[in-house]
Amino acid sequence: MDNFYKIEKNVEMPLAGKWGKLMHGMEVGDSILFPTHDEARSFRQAVISKNMKAKQREMPDGHRVWRTE
């Protein structure tokens, strides 16, 4: 049984969730325009859950979320 399992170090865990890749590609000051309030809120909550900060504002053409920290 010990021969079947192998401890591996420095294996990067894939980004999880609907917004993972998009969120981690953002730098402070970047923003994304969403067509709906619900999508913008969902994304902003995902950012906050990863201990980053974000602001959301309604715009004439949708809802924009900025990464602020």
Secondary structure, 3 states (H helix, E strand, C coil): CCCCCCCCCCCCCCCCCCCHHHHHCCCCCCEEEECCHHHHHHHHHHHHHCCCCEEEEEECCEEEEEECC
